Amino acid sequence: MAVTAGGTPVLILKEGTTRERGRSAQSNNIAAARAIADAVRSALGPRGMDKMLVDSLGDVTVTNDGVTILKEVDVDHPAAKMMVEVAKAQDQECGDGTTSAVVLAGDLLGRAEGLVEQEVHPTVIVNGYRLAAARATELMAKHAEKVSLDDQDILVKIAMTAMGSKAVSPHKAFLADIAYRAVKAVAEPREAGWSVDEDDIQVVKKAGGDATDTELVEGVVVDKERVHTGMPSRIEDARIALINAALEVKKTEVSAEIRIRDPAQMQAFLREEENLLKGYVDAIKATRANVVFCQKGIDDLAQHYLAKEGIYAVRRVKESDMKKLQKATGGRVATKIRELSAADLGHAKSVYEKKIGEDKMTFVTGCKNPRAVSIVLRGGTEHVVDEMERSLEDATSVIAVAVEDGRYVAGGGSIQMEVVRGLKDYAASVGGREQLAIEAFASALEILPRTLAENAGMDPIDTLIELRSAHQQGKKTVGVDVLGGKVGDMNPLGVFEPLRVPRQAIASATDAAVMILRIDDVIASKATKPEKGKGPTAEEPGEFD
């Protein structure tokens, strides 16, 4: 780019840099963002379609989870990347509603573009959108109902609603019940309600069997088998040693050489190794531990001694599993075997080995602290199990969010239609040009029930007319009955969602739309190429090669 000063051109940006300004830049950004919204729009709702995503390595993912689709797709346009951030923010905050947030952001931008063409300044639109989002949040809170951890019926229905659009929907009642029991087991009381750490819910995937073979284990499942067949396969009243040290003879840190000239020396050397390993096992036995979970390796000889003492041992346990075992059993991880004491041991009712599919796994049940549970997921194929895992994460997330906030709303687009009605009244009270932006925001919210109707094969215009009429008559919980192919009351249908999901969708979508609308200048630098004869070559690789 160049400007002139006294007739002489002055170069500001380096050669190859592109610049787009004004209406053209806005239009381009909005088009890119809307393209992302259109890509996931057909995946919304129980009648939404799935996407098959194939990455550069040929790995296949089949899903209709908005955030998974957008994470897997390699997006290049900067405005489109902002839309991916919308999905990520929604997923981190709520675990569900990602598709809704992206579709809403796309429609907010589409309607803003119409206002810009009518000579409404983007700053006015931004101000109107912010006012509308704040008012929408207030209206949602006003229409929300209370829910507590013991309201199993409501919470299971919330989970079933989240899973209704997934491939596992035929088994949603069964899986929703598992999700509820898992969240209830790990929920911890706080001064202002409940707190749920979803990391306490471990999900172990095993292809094979049927979805109904999925089970909830009140304890920890370690995807490892015992190290020696001579060990007992089941231990009752387990006293568990958690060790982050190798039950092996240590290798020296530096290259070392041991020269033995006498066979007796060799025998003494081997005997010393044997005594060292036996000393490790004796130290464990002295604490009266009968189960060992080792984060590192266990030597063959040590395995033999452990089996001889009737101790159940597992090696190379993942650090994440060690943390879960520590929390569940009340044990402490020892980094030096000889300093292990009885006070460091964890406790569980039983530890046993069980074969699932082709693999053997270790189950630790009846733990001291029940706030750690595992779900063993089963499904026909790897792709099915992966999608089940995503669905179950959504289900546990929405139950956790509903329990933490203690509020839920009716789904099926009913809360959006109720907010639309409130916003239109609010717009008239604001007046000025912001009124146009608030009305545009209200109309954009109708994209969600409209898309639900479209994906279900219903007439979207007739559906919206019926919904507007019902809400005008004070029927606040009327939404799109997707499975019935008509408009209906969501309460008897049990279609509910946590208040946080639609609230966060509006917040994320508004932030993204506002950010994109405020951009009127896009300056893109050209990627620099190394000069000929410089930079990495085949003979001289770069430092990161």
DRENRO-527813 format. One line per 10 residues: their letters; for each residue x, y, z of C-alpha. Coordinates in nm, 4 decimals, padded with zeros to 6 digits. Example, Ala and Ser with C-alpha at 12.3 -4.5 7.8 and 13.67 -1.06 7.14 Angstrom:
2
as) 01.2300:-00.4500:00.7800; 01.3670:-00.1060:00.7140
This chain:
545
mavtaggtpv) 00.0000:00.0000:00.0000; 00.1271:00.3508:-00.0794; 00.0193:00.7041:00.0117; 00.1420:01.0241:-00.1486; 00.3234:01.3032:00.0357; 00.3935:01.6086:-00.1787; 00.3418:01.4003:-00.4919; 00.5937:01.1343:-00.3837; 00.4532:00.7856:-00.3081; 00.5412:00.6579:00.0432
lilkegttre) 00.5316:00.2808:00.0959; 00.3719:00.1820:00.4301; 00.2951:-00.1877:00.3885; 00.5347:-00.4331:00.2337; 00.4840:-00.5590:-00.1181; 00.2267:-00.8349:-00.1578; 00.0059:-00.7162:00.1316; -00.3637:-00.7029:00.0405; -00.6119:-00.4582:00.1853; -00.9919:-00.4475:00.1779
rgrsaqsnni) -01.1864:-00.1510:00.3098; -01.5354:-00.0328:00.3895; -01.8478:-00.2099:00.2693; -01.6471:-00.4638:00.0696; -01.4530:-00.5822:00.3793; -01.7715:-00.6079:00.5863; -01.9554:-00.7943:00.3150; -01.6708:-01.0419:00.2682; -01.6431:-01.1128:00.6430; -02.0180:-01.1576:00.6824
aaaraiadav) -02.0307:-01.3937:00.3829; -01.7523:-01.6099:00.5309; -01.9191:-01.6239:00.8746; -02.2574:-01.7096:00.7229; -02.0983:-01.9854:00.5151; -01.9814:-02.1505:00.8406; -02.3306:-02.1145:00.9909; -02.4882:-02.2676:00.6795; -02.2441:-02.5609:00.6978; -02.3752:-02.6711:01.0404
rsalgprgmd) -02.7351:-02.5537:01.0066; -02.8648:-02.8841:00.8681; -02.7274:-03.0630:01.1780; -02.9585:-02.8783:01.4242; -03.2241:-03.0680:01.6149; -03.3430:-03.4297:01.6456; -03.4024:-03.4479:01.2714; -03.0652:-03.2907:01.1859; -02.8314:-03.4721:00.9494; -02.4790:-03.5973:01.0263
kmlvdslgdv) -02.1548:-03.4837:00.8649; -01.8720:-03.7113:00.7570; -01.5357:-03.5457:00.8134; -01.2192:-03.6924:00.6650; -00.8883:-03.5437:00.7832; -00.5568:-03.5265:00.5980; -00.4572:-03.8700:00.7348; -00.7804:-04.0274:00.6115; -00.9324:-04.0665:00.9618; -01.3111:-04.0504:00.9468
tvtndgvtil) -01.5409:-03.8770:01.1982; -01.9194:-03.9051:01.1639; -02.1053:-03.6556:01.3830; -02.3634:-03.3793:01.4030; -02.2011:-03.2151:01.7042; -02.1428:-02.8515:01.6032; -01.8114:-02.7983:01.7829; -01.6683:-03.1298:01.6564; -01.7585:-03.0398:01.2963; -01.5966:-02.6957:01.3228
kevdvdhpaa) -01.2849:-02.8245:01.5028; -01.2271:-03.0899:01.2366; -01.2821:-02.8561:00.9400; -00.9655:-02.6678:00.8424; -01.0941:-02.3085:00.8242; -00.8763:-02.0447:00.6578; -01.0807:-01.7211:00.6506; -01.0226:-01.5057:00.9642; -01.3943:-01.4210:01.0074; -01.4821:-01.7904:00.9749
kmmvevakaq) -01.2272:-01.8667:01.2481; -01.4196:-01.6311:01.4787; -01.7291:-01.8463:01.4244; -01.5307:-02.1543:01.5252; -01.4400:-01.9669:01.8452; -01.8142:-01.9157:01.9104; -01.8649:-02.2939:01.9060; -01.5623:-02.3535:02.1298; -01.6766:-02.0932:02.3852; -02.0259:-02.2448:02.3935
dqecgdgtts) -01.8835:-02.5961:02.4359; -01.6505:-02.4946:02.7207; -01.9242:-02.3107:02.9085; -02.2197:-02.5454:02.8562; -02.1137:-02.8560:02.6634; -02.4203:-02.8211:02.4390; -02.5907:-02.5688:02.2093; -02.2865:-02.5181:01.9852; -02.4816:-02.5514:01.6585; -02.7496:-02.3116:01.7874
avvlagdllg) -02.4883:-02.0483:01.8799; -02.3206:-02.0619:01.5364; -02.6502:-02.0578:01.3431; -02.7706:-01.7603:01.5505; -02.4444:-01.5678:01.4936; -02.4793:-01.6258:01.1175; -02.8345:-01.4899:01.1111; -02.7465:-01.1887:01.3289; -02.4800:-01.0967:01.0724; -02.7159:-01.1545:00.7796
raeglveqev) -02.9761:-00.9176:00.9241; -02.7089:-00.6630:01.0159; -02.5939:-00.6600:00.6537; -02.9490:-00.5700:00.5493; -02.9484:-00.2771:00.7939; -02.6067:-00.1575:00.6705; -02.7487:-00.1505:00.3166; -03.0310:00.0707:00.4516; -02.7572:00.3151:00.5655; -02.7793:00.2229:00.9368
hptvivngyr) -02.4293:00.2701:01.0785; -02.2598:-00.0482:01.2138; -02.1987:00.1225:01.5511; -02.5737:00.1796:01.5889; -02.6392:-00.1862:01.5042; -02.3752:-00.2979:01.7552; -02.5327:-00.0844:02.0281; -02.8802:-00.2198:01.9449; -02.7552:-00.5803:01.9476; -02.5926:-00.5322:02.2886
laaaratelm) -02.9129:-00.3831:02.4337; -03.1151:-00.6704:02.2832; -02.8774:-00.9380:02.4201; -02.8939:-00.7897:02.7720; -03.2741:-00.7743:02.7568; -03.2953:-01.1296:02.6169; -03.0899:-01.2607:02.9107; -03.3275:-01.0897:03.1562; -03.6328:-01.2332:02.9806; -03.4884:-01.5861:02.9831
akhaekvsld) -03.4131:-01.5689:03.3560; -03.7703:-01.4518:03.4156; -03.9158:-01.7571:03.2376; -03.6747:-02.0152:03.3885; -03.7931:-02.2806:03.6352; -03.6004:-02.4096:03.9376; -03.4385:-02.7539:03.9475; -03.2286:-02.9367:04.2092; -02.9994:-03.2409:04.2142; -03.2828:-03.4616:04.3423
dqdilvkiam) -03.5194:-03.3742:04.0533; -03.4235:-03.6891:03.8640; -03.7173:-03.6769:03.6217; -03.6399:-03.3217:03.4998; -03.2617:-03.3764:03.4808; -03.2975:-03.7019:03.2858; -03.5307:-03.5225:03.0410; -03.2710:-03.2425:03.0028; -03.0090:-03.5068:02.9155; -03.2500:-03.6810:02.6734
tamgskavsp) -03.3122:-03.3485:02.4983; -02.9364:-03.2983:02.4524; -02.9008:-03.6503:02.3094; -03.2179:-03.6338:02.0970; -03.0265:-03.5019:01.7959; -02.7464:-03.7583:01.8182; -02.7005:-04.0978:01.6555; -02.7565:-04.2599:01.9969; -03.1112:-04.1176:02.0297; -03.2734:-04.4684:02.0245
hkafladiay) -03.0917:-04.5368:02.3555; -03.1211:-04.1844:02.4987; -03.3381:-04.2836:02.7994; -03.0897:-04.5538:02.9059; -02.7834:-04.3312:02.8595; -02.9509:-04.0264:03.0200; -03.0139:-04.2320:03.3347; -02.6443:-04.3320:03.3438; -02.5422:-03.9665:03.2914; -02.7687:-03.8553:03.5803
ravkavaepr) -02.6330:-04.1191:03.8195; -02.2754:-04.0296:03.7243; -02.3281:-03.6559:03.7880; -02.5120:-03.7242:04.1154; -02.2214:-03.9400:04.2348; -01.9554:-03.6713:04.1727; -02.1550:-03.3581:04.2679; -02.0106:-03.1788:04.5698; -02.2076:-02.9373:04.7910; -02.1029:-02.5724:04.7968
eagwsvdedd) -02.2294:-02.2717:04.9913; -02.4395:-02.1514:04.6983; -02.5493:-02.4910:04.5652; -02.3589:-02.7684:04.3922; -02.0333:-02.8013:04.2033; -01.9662:-03.0745:03.9466; -01.6154:-03.1521:03.8207; -01.6679:-03.3515:03.5025; -01.3081:-03.4761:03.5184; -01.4281:-03.7028:03.8004
iqvvkkaggd) -01.6394:-03.8907:03.5431; -01.4096:-04.1253:03.3545; -01.5266:-04.2597:03.0177; -01.3695:-04.5811:02.8872; -01.4553:-04.6725:02.5268; -01.4652:-05.0300:02.3989; -01.5945:-05.1173:02.0531; -01.8126:-05.4280:02.0401; -02.1409:-05.5251:02.1998; -02.4440:-05.2978:02.2031
atdtelvegv) -02.5108:-04.9511:02.3471; -02.7218:-05.1179:02.6175; -02.4063:-05.3013:02.7400; -02.2789:-04.9621:02.8613; -02.2411:-04.9641:03.2398; -02.1719:-04.7221:03.5229; -01.8998:-04.8312:03.7649; -01.8939:-04.6589:04.1034; -01.5183:-04.6441:04.1155; -01.2296:-04.6329:03.8700
vvdkervhtg) -01.1681:-04.8482:03.5637; -00.8029:-04.8825:03.4629; -00.7497:-04.9990:03.1063; -00.4742:-05.2432:03.2130; -00.4581:-05.6063:03.3209; -00.2622:-05.7633:03.6093; 00.1003:-05.8147:03.5182; 00.1278:-06.1823:03.6159; -00.1169:-06.4696:03.5692; -00.0118:-06.6113:03.9067
mpsriedari) -00.1658:-06.3103:04.0829; -00.5187:-06.3357:04.2225; -00.7769:-06.2069:03.9715; -00.9917:-06.0574:04.2481; -00.9038:-05.8898:04.5791; -01.1678:-05.8142:04.8419; -01.1066:-05.5462:05.1070; -00.8337:-05.3967:04.8879; -00.5503:-05.2015:05.0477; -00.4050:-05.0104:04.7540
alinaalevk) -00.0492:-04.8831:04.7122; -00.0085:-04.6091:04.4505; 00.3534:-04.5942:04.3373; 00.5260:-04.3528:04.1007; 00.8574:-04.5397:04.0935; 00.9908:-04.8309:03.8940; 00.9988:-05.1795:04.0505; 01.3049:-05.2464:03.8388; 01.6807:-05.2288:03.8709; 01.7798:-04.8710:03.7921
ktevsaeiri) 01.9928:-04.8039:03.4890; 02.2724:-04.5490:03.5320; 02.2165:-04.1994:03.3962; 02.5502:-04.2099:03.2079; 02.7076:-04.4842:02.9990; 02.8722:-04.7271:03.2398; 03.0600:-05.0521:03.2053; 03.0906:-05.3249:03.4689; 03.3763:-05.5720:03.4238; 03.3420:-05.9076:03.5971
rdpaqmqafl) 03.6409:-06.1433:03.5865; 03.5221:-06.4062:03.8328; 03.2021:-06.6211:03.7967; 03.1441:-06.5716:04.1700; 03.1339:-06.1973:04.1148; 02.8694:-06.2519:03.8473; 02.6641:-06.4600:04.0866; 02.6978:-06.1969:04.3572; 02.5960:-05.9246:04.1103; 02.2791:-06.1149:04.0083
reeenllkgy) 02.2012:-06.1971:04.3724; 02.2269:-05.8280:04.4595; 01.9795:-05.7390:04.1813; 01.7486:-06.0121:04.3118; 01.7768:-05.8854:04.6703; 01.7045:-05.5297:04.5588; 01.3809:-05.6325:04.3847; 01.2825:-05.8583:04.6757; 01.3482:-05.5638:04.9088; 01.1010:-05.3528:04.7090
vdaikatran) 00.8345:-05.6239:04.7374; 00.9070:-05.6736:05.1097; 00.8641:-05.2971:05.1637; 00.5238:-05.3131:04.9923; 00.4276:-05.6272:05.1885; 00.5265:-05.4584:05.5167; 00.2510:-05.1985:05.4655; -00.0008:-05.4886:05.4286; -00.0915:-05.3647:05.0774; -00.2559:-05.6300:04.8589
vvfcqkgidd) -00.2965:-05.4202:04.5407; -00.0276:-05.2168:04.3622; -00.0844:-04.9580:04.0888; 00.2537:-04.8602:03.9471; 00.3001:-04.5649:03.7133; 00.6257:-04.7125:03.5825; 00.7562:-05.0580:03.4936; 00.7628:-05.3765:03.7045; 01.0528:-05.6190:03.6479; 00.9707:-05.9866:03.5712
laqhylakeg) 01.1369:-06.0973:03.8925; 00.9427:-05.8387:04.0937; 00.6236:-05.9674:03.9294; 00.7127:-06.3179:04.0474; 00.7677:-06.2025:04.4079; 00.4444:-05.9993:04.4072; 00.2484:-06.2984:04.2721; 00.4070:-06.5193:04.5409; 00.2787:-06.2791:04.8092; -00.0713:-06.2788:04.6533
iyavrrvkes) -00.0510:-05.9101:04.5594; -00.2483:-05.7842:04.2558; -00.0248:-05.5497:04.0522; -00.0768:-05.3251:03.7471; 00.2057:-05.1400:03.5704; 00.2404:-04.8316:03.3486; -00.0833:-04.6732:03.4740; -00.1576:-04.3316:03.3172; -00.1035:-04.0255:03.5352; -00.4698:-03.9216:03.4899
dmkklqkatg) -00.5805:-04.2651:03.6159; -00.3425:-04.2375:03.9140; -00.5038:-03.9053:04.0082; -00.8503:-04.0609:03.9879; -00.7367:-04.3587:04.1989; -00.5856:-04.1201:04.4518; -00.9107:-03.9269:04.4798; -01.1352:-04.2336:04.4837; -00.9401:-04.4537:04.7263; -00.7987:-04.1852:04.9537
grvatkirel) -00.4435:-04.3088:04.8934; -00.1279:-04.1042:04.8425; 00.1145:-04.1560:04.5551; 00.4567:-04.2655:04.6800; 00.7658:-04.1705:04.4806; 01.0031:-04.3872:04.6892; 00.9052:-04.7488:04.7462; 01.1014:-04.7893:05.0706; 00.9261:-04.4840:05.2215; 00.5784:-04.6273:05.1534
saadlghaks) 00.3767:-04.6594:05.4756; 00.0367:-04.7992:05.5754; -00.0922:-04.4396:05.6045; -00.0310:-04.3912:05.2292; -00.2581:-04.6785:05.1264; -00.5944:-04.6276:04.9623; -00.8937:-04.8507:05.0277; -01.1635:-05.0092:04.8121; -01.4168:-05.2847:04.8649; -01.2896:-05.4881:04.5702
vyekkigedk) -01.0354:-05.4821:04.2885; -01.0820:-05.7316:04.0071; -00.9916:-05.8058:03.6469; -01.2707:-05.8273:03.3905; -01.2608:-05.8966:03.0189; -01.4497:-05.6487:02.7999; -01.4422:-05.7255:02.4296; -01.0889:-05.8380:02.3492; -00.9210:-05.6572:02.6385; -00.8860:-05.7187:03.0091
mtfvtgcknp) -00.9374:-05.4243:03.2433; -00.9001:-05.3607:03.6149; -01.2061:-05.2445:03.8093; -01.1693:-05.0660:04.1446; -01.5121:-05.0526:04.3132; -01.6646:-04.9693:04.6503; -01.4211:-04.6821:04.7018; -01.3720:-04.4774:05.0173; -01.4642:-04.1574:04.8329; -01.7496:-04.2308:04.5912
ravsivlrgg) -01.6954:-03.8985:04.4074; -01.5217:-04.0722:04.1198; -01.7138:-04.2860:03.8741; -01.6434:-04.4544:03.5420; -01.8654:-04.5237:03.2437; -01.7700:-04.8169:03.0221; -01.9122:-04.7313:02.6783; -01.9955:-05.0091:02.4334; -02.1018:-04.9806:02.0700; -02.0918:-05.1699:01.7414
tehvvdemer) -01.7947:-04.9904:01.5829; -01.5220:-04.7389:01.6736; -01.7144:-04.4573:01.4997; -02.0328:-04.5422:01.6921; -01.8465:-04.5475:02.0245; -01.6779:-04.2128:01.9461; -02.0155:-04.0506:01.8719; -02.1611:-04.2094:02.1863; -01.8800:-04.0528:02.3882; -01.9566:-03.7067:02.2428
sledatsvia) -02.3284:-03.7558:02.3162; -02.2641:-03.8715:02.6719; -02.0339:-03.5728:02.7334; -02.3178:-03.3446:02.6188; -02.5600:-03.5252:02.8516; -02.3365:-03.5069:03.1592; -02.2509:-03.1422:03.0794; -02.6127:-03.0240:03.0593; -02.7078:-03.2069:03.3803; -02.4032:-03.0571:03.5560
vavedgryva) -02.4863:-02.7075:03.4286; -02.8535:-02.7399:03.5296; -02.7538:-02.8610:03.8793; -02.4944:-02.5847:03.9297; -02.7284:-02.3035:03.8143; -03.0479:-02.4635:03.9467; -03.2487:-02.3280:03.6512; -03.3924:-02.4737:03.3309; -03.6217:-02.3633:03.0447; -03.8466:-02.5336:02.7896
gggsiqmevv) -03.6730:-02.6302:02.4636; -03.7894:-02.6744:02.1040; -03.7408:-02.3026:02.0291; -04.0112:-02.2049:02.2821; -03.7852:-01.9862:02.4985; -03.6538:-01.8075:02.1869; -04.0109:-01.7319:02.0707; -04.0982:-01.5962:02.4151; -03.7872:-01.3734:02.4077; -03.8769:-01.2553:02.0530
rglkdyaasv) -04.2159:-01.1365:02.1802; -04.0551:-00.9520:02.4723; -03.7861:-00.7925:02.2509; -04.0389:-00.6528:02.0040; -04.2179:-00.4733:02.2884; -03.8802:-00.3549:02.4219; -03.7704:-00.2217:02.0791; -04.0678:00.0169:02.0656; -03.9696:00.1604:02.4060; -03.6060:00.2211:02.2970
ggreqlaiea) -03.6913:00.4101:01.9760; -03.4385:00.5661:01.7389; -03.2307:00.3640:01.4964; -03.1368:00.1160:01.7718; -03.5010:00.0026:01.7511; -03.4293:-00.1390:01.4036; -03.1299:-00.3331:01.5371; -03.3282:-00.4751:01.8322; -03.6084:-00.5827:01.5952; -03.3466:-00.7435:01.3672
fasaleilpr) -03.2039:-00.9262:01.6704; -03.5521:-01.0534:01.7611; -03.6110:-01.1749:01.4045; -03.2701:-01.3490:01.4071; -03.3716:-01.5479:01.7171; -03.6522:-01.7021:01.5100; -03.3858:-01.8794:01.3012; -03.3652:-02.1540:01.5672; -03.7323:-02.2713:01.5647; -03.7369:-02.2079:01.1881
tlaenagmdp) -03.4325:-02.4370:01.1333; -03.5780:-02.7045:01.3633; -03.8939:-02.7009:01.1493; -03.6983:-02.7077:00.8196; -03.4840:-03.0018:00.9299; -03.7978:-03.1910:01.0366; -03.9558:-03.1434:00.6921; -04.2195:-02.9001:00.8271; -04.3227:-02.5772:00.6559; -04.1077:-02.3122:00.8330
idtlielrsa) -04.3402:-02.0176:00.7559; -04.6554:-02.1933:00.8806; -04.4665:-02.3131:01.1886; -04.3478:-01.9615:01.2782; -04.6995:-01.8197:01.2305; -04.8418:-02.0872:01.4656; -04.5679:-02.0259:01.7232; -04.6186:-01.6475:01.7182; -04.9929:-01.6937:01.7601; -04.9516:-01.9373:02.0529
hqqgkktvgv) -04.7052:-01.7108:02.2379; -04.9285:-01.4090:02.1765; -05.1997:-01.6037:02.3601; -04.9701:-01.6538:02.6591; -04.8695:-02.0169:02.5853; -04.5089:-01.9669:02.6939; -04.3829:-02.3253:02.6556; -04.5089:-02.3938:02.3016; -04.2317:-02.4899:02.0620; -04.1534:-02.7120:01.7641
dvlggkvgdm) -04.2483:-03.0763:01.8274; -03.9900:-03.2081:01.5817; -04.0730:-03.5765:01.6240; -04.4480:-03.5144:01.5957; -04.4045:-03.2805:01.2990; -04.6200:-03.0078:01.4568; -04.6247:-02.7220:01.7073; -04.6798:-02.8382:02.0655; -04.6332:-02.7736:02.4383; -04.2806:-02.8750:02.5451
nplgvfeplr) -04.3685:-02.9527:02.9092; -04.5644:-03.2768:02.8502; -04.3088:-03.3746:02.5813; -04.0264:-03.3339:02.8343; -03.8129:-03.1134:02.6070; -03.6019:-02.9062:02.8473; -03.2578:-02.7446:02.8511; -03.0507:-02.5673:03.1187; -03.0950:-02.1901:03.1256; -02.7213:-02.1487:03.0652
vprqaiasat) -02.7357:-02.3101:02.7185; -02.9615:-02.0569:02.5353; -02.8235:-01.7706:02.7475; -02.4623:-01.8502:02.6534; -02.5632:-01.9070:02.2888; -02.6989:-01.5506:02.2745; -02.3901:-01.4092:02.4517; -02.1392:-01.5941:02.2267; -02.3310:-01.5236:01.9042; -02.3735:-01.1526:01.9896
daavmilrid) -02.0041:-01.1098:02.0746; -01.8964:-01.2718:01.7475; -02.1464:-01.0727:01.5378; -02.0437:-00.7449:01.7041; -01.6743:-00.8139:01.6518; -01.7198:-00.8958:01.2820; -01.9522:-00.5958:01.2252; -01.7007:-00.3503:01.3688; -01.4330:-00.4516:01.1159; -01.4146:-00.2146:00.8174
dviaskatkp) -01.0541:-00.2738:00.7130; -00.8823:-00.6068:00.6484; -00.5051:-00.5946:00.5951; -00.3577:-00.9328:00.5074; 00.0184:-00.9816:00.4959; 00.1638:-01.2101:00.2339; 00.3504:-01.5154:00.3665; 00.7226:-01.4649:00.3198; 00.9253:-01.7216:00.1280; 01.2952:-01.7822:00.1981
ekgkgptaee) 01.5271:-01.6211:-00.0559; 01.6933:-01.8474:-00.3055; 02.0063:-01.9983:-00.1579; 01.8890:-01.9220:00.1993; 01.6769:-02.1084:00.4507; 01.6440:-02.4861:00.4987; 01.7569:-02.7153:00.2184; 01.7649:-03.0934:00.1750; 02.1316:-03.0940:00.2723; 02.0888:-02.8430:00.5549
pgefd) 01.7614:-02.8985:00.7445; 01.5946:-02.6237:00.9461; 01.6161:-02.6248:01.3247; 01.2572:-02.7517:01.3604; 01.2986:-03.0428:01.1180
